[in-house]
Structures are given as structure tokens and as C-alpha cells.
């Protein structure tokens, strides 16, 4: 669903990171059962639960199993790419880029054949695969490449989702992709939206995400998790906390939902609760710190909470914790987190 940034960047990353994971709903319609078939849906459910709980190796194994079990179907290749870009975002590193791009290219090739030969329902799913492939390329480019290329890919994805709905409007998973595009391209447009250059589609995007949360086949939980970030962006902090808490109860090993909940608690002035949430994140991150970017971000947030609570001793203790692992942090990460480290008064060795 997982990339620990300042709020504006973190929100964008996490939202796109959440589009990379969706979970099986409680029931499916007879129509939807035709494609994907029941075994595919079960595999997707297992894979995406692994993603929500940050078990990337396990998720990739399921994706590879889908590829071998359904060699002519695009979903296994698509979710291999999903897993790889999710792991890259979570690690704050452009890991395994070639495999990521190869997986999406295979998914697109097979989706094209699906569109050419399938019925209306199957064609709609083919357009969903193509739309997601474009979206995930946009995600990668926004983080590790060209922002302009990312914007173009995002617009391409929206057009593909629209074509899918024209093929079969009952494939509600398409509303998930459209909702993310419409809400966040509007929310991040800034002065361009104010000048009328970019239309304000935030309400439309919100409605589409809510539609996906209610009726999609494999995107209900993903839509709900996206709505946590939407509520946060709309300054609906209590709603963000309530929805995030419900998702954390379902996925207790996930870091994805702790970040927006901690941020919402901070915005509400509940600094002790925010510090506790960031503390839980810190425990998880300390076990696998990766390049330490996320751990520094978390410790910075904890220090800010202590500062707001008027606890200079705890603030100093957090700075000392950061100093303790600075010898393991690369120069690149130190440069990227320079403002955080300067705030903490910490210098690398």
C-alpha cells in the first residue's frame, strides 16, 4: 500500500504505494467470477495480504506462482511489478528496476491479446491491467525518474481506465484507478487548479474511491486505505485516524497505515498518541533499517512530538538515538535527510 517523507511527498508516495495493493472482498458476483477465476482471486488475496503486511518476498513468490500457473494471463506479471515497485518505495531505493519494467511489459503484451480476443468483461480487465501498468510506471518515474514522464503516464492510465468502463461498467476496480488519478492530480495541481488550467476533480475522485471501496472485486481494501490519505489531505483528521485504526487492526504487521494515523494524530494536537505511533514504526524500522532514510524520518517526527509536548530531555534522547546509528548511514541518505539531521543536531561520521 511503503517511502517515509515529509507530509506532501509522503502522502503522494503512500497513495501510489497503496494502489499497488488490493485485497479480496467478502463476496463476488457471478458475473465477476468469470474473470479472474476463483483460484486467481485466492492467489491475489494471499499476495496482497502479504503486501499489506510488508512481506515482499512472500508476495513475490505468489506472483511468480501466478505467472507459472497462468502463463497466458497478465495478472501474475502485473502483480510481480506491483510487488517490486512497492518494495522499492518502502526501501527508498530504485531496486530491481529492470525486473520491474520487464514484468510490466509482459503484462501489457498479454493484456493486449486479452483485449483483442476477449468478451466485453475480459476486455475491461485488460484495460485495467494496461491502466495499472501505466500508473505504476508513473509511480516509479515520480519517485526515481522524470516528473514530466510520470504526469504523462498518469494521464495515459486515466484514459485506459475510461476505456475499460466503456467495455464493462460493472468492473468497479476501474473506479479505484480513476479515483486516485482524479483526486490527487487535482489535490497537487495548486495554482494551476486555481487558474482553471487543471480542473478540480477532487470530489469526483472521492466518489470514485468510495464506489471502489463498496463494489470492486480486488480493490476494496486498497480503496479504503487510499481514503485514509484522502481524509488526511482534506484535514478530516479524526476520520483518517478511525479508518487507519480499523485497517491496522486487520493488518497488524503493516507500517503502511501507521504513517497517516501518526500524522493525523499530530495534526490533531495529540502529540503523545502521535509519538506512540511513530514509536511503533521505529521498532519495526530498526529491525530492517535499509538505507536508514525512513528511520531518520521517524526519529525526526518523534522529536517534533516531544518538542510540542515540552519534553526537551526526550527530544535530546531521540537525537542521541540517531547519533548512535549515523555511522551506518550512507552519504547519499545523509544528504537527502540533511534538514532532518540539522534539526536534530546530528552530523554523520
C-alpha positions as CSV (number, residue, x, y, z in Angstrom):
1,X,0.0,0.0,0.0
2,X,5.7,1.6,2.0
3,X,8.9,5.9,1.4
4,X,8.8,8.0,4.6
5,X,8.7,11.6,3.5
6,X,7.5,15.0,4.6
7,X,3.7,15.0,4.5
8,X,3.1,16.3,1.0
9,X,5.6,13.9,-0.6
10,X,4.8,11.1,1.8
11,X,1.1,11.4,1.0
12,X,1.7,11.2,-2.7
13,X,4.1,8.2,-2.3
14,X,1.9,6.3,0.0
15,X,-1.2,6.9,-2.0
16,X,0.5,5.5,-5.1
17,X,2.2,2.9,-3.0
18,X,-1.4,1.8,-1.8
19,X,-2.6,1.5,-5.4
20,X,0.0,-1.3,-5.6
21,X,-2.0,-3.5,-3.2
22,X,-5.7,-4.6,-3.2
23,X,-7.5,-7.3,-1.2
24,X,-10.2,-9.8,-1.9
25,X,-13.7,-8.6,-0.8
26,X,-16.1,-10.6,1.3
27,X,-18.1,-11.8,-1.7
28,X,-18.1,-11.6,-5.5
29,X,-20.8,-11.6,-8.1
30,X,-21.5,-14.4,-10.5
31,X,-20.5,-12.2,-13.4
32,X,-17.2,-11.2,-11.8
33,X,-16.4,-14.8,-11.0
34,X,-15.8,-15.5,-14.8
35,X,-12.6,-13.5,-14.8
36,X,-10.5,-13.5,-12.8
37,X,-11.3,-17.1,-11.9
38,X,-11.7,-18.2,-8.2
39,X,-8.1,-19.5,-8.0
40,X,-6.7,-16.3,-9.3
41,X,-8.7,-14.3,-6.8
42,X,-7.5,-16.5,-4.0
43,X,-3.9,-16.1,-5.1
44,X,-4.3,-12.3,-5.4
45,X,-5.8,-12.2,-1.9
46,X,-2.8,-14.0,-0.4
47,X,-0.4,-11.9,-2.4
48,X,-1.9,-8.6,-1.4
49,X,-2.3,-9.5,2.2
50,X,1.5,-10.2,2.2
51,X,2.0,-6.7,0.6
52,X,-0.1,-5.0,3.3
53,X,1.9,-6.7,5.9
54,X,5.2,-5.7,4.3
55,X,6.2,-9.3,3.4
56,X,7.6,-8.6,-0.1
57,X,9.5,-11.8,-0.6
58,X,6.3,-13.8,0.1
59,X,4.2,-11.6,-2.1
60,X,6.7,-12.1,-5.0
61,X,6.6,-15.8,-4.6
62,X,2.8,-15.8,-5.0
63,X,3.1,-13.5,-8.1
64,X,5.7,-15.9,-9.7
65,X,3.3,-18.8,-8.9
66,X,0.6,-16.9,-10.8
67,X,2.9,-16.5,-13.8
68,X,3.7,-20.2,-13.9
69,X,0.1,-21.3,-13.3
70,X,-1.4,-18.8,-15.8
71,X,1.3,-18.2,-18.4
72,X,-1.1,-16.6,-20.9
73,X,-2.7,-14.2,-18.3
74,X,-1.3,-10.7,-17.5
75,X,-2.2,-10.6,-13.8
76,X,0.8,-12.5,-12.5
77,X,3.2,-10.3,-14.4
78,X,1.3,-7.2,-13.3
79,X,1.5,-8.1,-9.6
80,X,5.1,-9.0,-9.9
81,X,5.7,-5.5,-11.0
82,X,3.4,-4.2,-8.2
83,X,5.4,-6.1,-5.6
84,X,8.7,-4.8,-6.9
85,X,7.7,-1.2,-7.0
86,X,6.1,-1.4,-3.6
87,X,9.3,-2.8,-2.2
88,X,11.4,-0.1,-3.9
89,X,9.2,2.6,-2.4
90,X,9.4,1.1,1.0
91,X,13.2,0.9,0.8
92,X,13.5,4.4,-0.6
93,X,15.8,2.9,-3.3
94,X,15.3,2.1,-7.0
95,X,15.7,-1.6,-6.5
96,X,15.5,-4.2,-9.4
97,X,14.3,-1.6,-12.0
98,X,14.9,-3.9,-15.0
99,X,12.7,-6.7,-13.5
100,X,10.0,-4.2,-12.7
101,X,9.9,-2.9,-16.3
102,X,10.1,-6.4,-17.8
103,X,7.2,-7.5,-15.7
104,X,5.0,-4.6,-16.7
105,X,6.0,-5.1,-20.4
106,X,4.9,-8.8,-20.2
107,X,1.6,-7.8,-18.5
108,X,0.9,-5.2,-21.3
109,X,1.6,-7.7,-24.1
110,X,-0.8,-10.3,-22.6
111,X,-3.4,-7.6,-21.8
112,X,-3.3,-6.5,-25.4
113,X,-4.1,-10.1,-26.6
114,X,-6.8,-10.2,-24.0
115,X,-8.4,-7.1,-25.3
116,X,-8.2,-8.3,-28.9
117,X,-9.9,-11.7,-28.3
118,X,-11.9,-11.5,-25.1
119,X,-15.5,-10.7,-24.3
120,X,-16.5,-7.2,-23.0
121,X,-15.9,-8.2,-19.4
122,X,-12.5,-9.7,-20.0
123,X,-11.5,-6.7,-22.3
124,X,-12.4,-4.4,-19.4
125,X,-9.9,-6.2,-17.2
126,X,-7.4,-6.0,-20.0
127,X,-7.7,-2.2,-19.9
128,X,-7.4,-2.2,-16.1
129,X,-4.1,-4.1,-16.5
130,X,-2.9,-1.6,-19.1
131,X,-4.0,1.3,-16.9
132,X,-2.3,-0.1,-13.8
133,X,0.9,-0.7,-15.8
134,X,0.9,3.0,-16.9
135,X,0.1,4.1,-13.3
136,X,3.0,2.1,-11.8
137,X,5.4,3.5,-14.3
138,X,4.1,6.9,-13.2
139,X,4.8,5.9,-9.6
140,X,8.3,4.8,-10.5
141,X,9.1,7.9,-12.5
142,X,7.7,10.3,-9.9
143,X,10.0,8.8,-7.3
144,X,13.1,7.8,-9.2
145,X,12.9,9.4,-12.6
146,X,11.1,12.2,-14.5
147,X,8.1,14.0,-13.0
148,X,7.1,15.0,-16.6
149,X,7.1,11.4,-17.7
150,X,5.1,10.5,-14.6
151,X,2.5,13.0,-15.4
152,X,2.1,11.8,-19.0
153,X,1.9,8.2,-17.8
154,X,-0.8,9.2,-15.3
155,X,-2.9,10.8,-18.0
156,X,-2.5,7.7,-20.2
157,X,-3.6,5.5,-17.3
158,X,-6.8,7.5,-16.8
159,X,-7.7,7.1,-20.5
160,X,-7.2,3.4,-20.3
161,X,-9.5,3.1,-17.2
162,X,-12.2,5.1,-19.0
163,X,-11.9,2.7,-22.0
164,X,-12.3,-0.2,-19.6
165,X,-15.5,1.3,-18.2
166,X,-16.9,1.7,-21.7
167,X,-16.2,-2.0,-22.3
168,X,-17.9,-3.1,-19.0
169,X,-19.1,-0.6,-16.4
170,X,-19.6,-3.3,-13.8
171,X,-15.8,-3.7,-13.3
172,X,-15.7,-1.4,-10.3
173,X,-11.9,-1.9,-9.8
174,X,-11.5,0.6,-12.6
175,X,-13.0,3.3,-10.4
176,X,-10.2,2.7,-8.0
177,X,-7.6,3.8,-10.6
178,X,-9.7,6.7,-11.8
179,X,-10.4,7.9,-8.2
180,X,-6.7,8.0,-7.4
181,X,-6.0,9.9,-10.6
182,X,-8.8,12.4,-10.3
183,X,-8.3,13.2,-6.6
184,X,-4.5,13.5,-6.5
185,X,-3.9,15.3,-9.8
186,X,-6.4,17.9,-8.5
187,X,-5.0,18.0,-5.0
188,X,-1.5,18.5,-6.2
189,X,-2.3,21.0,-9.0
190,X,-2.0,24.0,-6.7
191,X,-2.1,27.3,-8.6
192,X,-2.8,25.5,-11.9
193,X,-6.2,24.4,-10.5
194,X,-6.9,27.9,-9.1
195,X,-6.2,29.4,-12.6
196,X,-8.5,26.9,-14.2
197,X,-5.7,25.2,-16.2
198,X,-6.3,21.9,-14.3
199,X,-9.9,21.0,-13.4
200,X,-10.8,20.4,-9.8
201,X,-11.9,16.8,-9.8
202,X,-11.3,16.0,-6.1
203,X,-14.9,15.4,-5.3
204,X,-15.2,13.2,-8.3
205,X,-12.2,11.2,-7.3
206,X,-13.5,10.9,-3.8
207,X,-16.8,9.4,-5.1
208,X,-14.9,7.0,-7.3
209,X,-12.8,5.7,-4.5
210,X,-15.9,5.3,-2.4
211,X,-17.5,3.4,-5.2
212,X,-14.4,1.1,-5.5
213,X,-14.4,0.6,-1.7
214,X,-18.0,-0.6,-1.9
215,X,-18.2,-2.7,-5.0
216,X,-14.8,-3.7,-6.6
217,X,-13.6,-7.2,-6.8
218,X,-10.0,-7.0,-5.7
219,X,-9.6,-3.3,-4.7
220,X,-11.9,-2.7,-1.8
221,X,-9.3,-2.6,0.9
222,X,-6.9,-0.7,-1.3
223,X,-9.6,1.9,-1.9
224,X,-10.2,2.1,1.8
225,X,-6.5,2.6,2.5
226,X,-6.3,5.3,-0.1
227,X,-9.2,7.0,1.6
228,X,-7.1,7.3,4.8
229,X,-4.8,9.6,2.8
230,X,-7.6,11.5,1.2
231,X,-9.2,12.2,4.6
232,X,-5.8,13.4,5.8
233,X,-5.4,15.7,2.8
234,X,-8.9,17.1,3.4
235,X,-8.0,17.8,7.0
236,X,-10.5,15.3,8.2
237,X,-8.1,14.0,10.8
238,X,-10.5,12.2,13.1
239,X,-11.9,10.2,10.2
240,X,-8.4,9.4,9.0
241,X,-7.5,8.1,12.4
242,X,-10.7,6.0,12.7
243,X,-10.2,4.4,9.2
244,X,-6.5,3.9,9.7
245,X,-7.0,2.2,13.1
246,X,-9.6,-0.2,11.5
247,X,-7.1,-1.2,8.9
248,X,-4.3,-1.6,11.4
249,X,-6.4,-4.0,13.4
250,X,-6.8,-6.1,10.2
251,X,-3.2,-5.8,9.2
252,X,-1.2,-5.6,12.5
253,X,2.2,-6.1,10.9
254,X,1.8,-3.3,8.4
255,X,3.7,0.0,8.5
256,X,1.6,1.5,5.7
257,X,-1.3,2.6,7.9
258,X,0.7,3.8,10.9
259,X,2.2,6.7,9.0
260,X,-1.0,8.5,8.1
261,X,-2.5,7.7,11.5
262,X,0.6,9.2,13.3
263,X,0.4,12.3,11.0
264,X,-3.3,12.8,11.7
265,X,-2.8,12.5,15.5
266,X,0.0,15.1,15.2
267,X,-2.3,17.4,13.2
268,X,-5.0,17.0,15.9
269,X,-2.5,18.1,18.6
270,X,-2.5,14.6,20.1
271,X,1.3,14.6,20.4
272,X,1.6,11.7,22.9
273,X,-0.5,9.5,20.6
274,X,1.5,10.6,17.6
275,X,4.7,9.8,19.4
276,X,3.4,6.4,20.3
277,X,2.5,5.6,16.7
278,X,5.9,6.8,15.5
279,X,7.5,4.7,18.2
280,X,5.8,1.6,16.9
281,X,7.1,2.5,13.5
282,X,10.6,2.9,14.9
283,X,10.5,-0.6,16.4
284,X,9.6,-2.0,13.0
285,X,12.1,0.0,11.1
286,X,15.0,-0.7,13.5
287,X,14.8,-4.4,12.6
288,X,15.3,-3.7,8.9
289,X,16.5,-0.1,8.5
290,X,17.6,-0.5,4.9
291,X,19.3,2.8,3.8
292,X,18.1,4.5,7.1
293,X,16.1,7.2,5.3
294,X,12.8,6.1,6.9
295,X,14.3,5.6,10.3
296,X,15.7,9.1,10.3
297,X,12.3,10.4,9.2
298,X,10.6,8.5,12.0
299,X,13.0,9.8,14.7
300,X,12.7,13.3,13.4
301,X,8.9,13.0,13.8
302,X,9.2,11.6,17.3
303,X,11.5,14.5,18.2
304,X,8.9,17.0,16.9
305,X,6.3,15.4,19.1
306,X,8.5,15.7,22.2
307,X,9.2,19.4,21.3
308,X,5.5,20.1,21.1
309,X,4.9,18.4,24.4
310,X,7.7,20.5,26.0
311,X,9.9,17.5,26.8
312,X,13.5,18.6,26.0
313,X,15.0,15.6,27.7
314,X,13.1,13.2,25.5
315,X,13.9,15.3,22.4
316,X,17.6,15.1,23.3
317,X,17.3,11.4,23.8
318,X,15.9,10.9,20.3
319,X,18.8,12.9,18.9
320,X,21.2,10.7,20.7
321,X,19.5,7.6,19.3
322,X,20.0,9.0,15.8
323,X,23.7,9.7,16.5
324,X,24.1,6.1,17.6
325,X,23.4,4.7,14.1
326,X,24.8,7.6,11.9
327,X,28.0,5.7,11.3
328,X,25.9,3.2,9.2
329,X,24.1,5.8,7.1
330,X,25.4,6.5,3.6
331,X,26.4,10.0,2.5
332,X,23.6,9.9,0.0
333,X,21.0,9.3,2.7
334,X,22.6,11.9,4.9
335,X,22.3,14.5,2.1
336,X,18.7,13.6,1.4
337,X,17.8,13.9,5.1
338,X,20.1,16.9,5.7
339,X,17.3,19.2,7.1
340,X,16.1,16.5,9.5
341,X,19.6,15.8,10.7
342,X,20.3,19.5,11.1
343,X,17.1,19.9,13.2
344,X,18.3,17.1,15.4
345,X,21.8,18.5,15.6
346,X,23.3,15.3,14.3
347,X,26.2,15.0,11.9
348,X,27.4,11.9,10.2
349,X,30.9,10.5,10.6
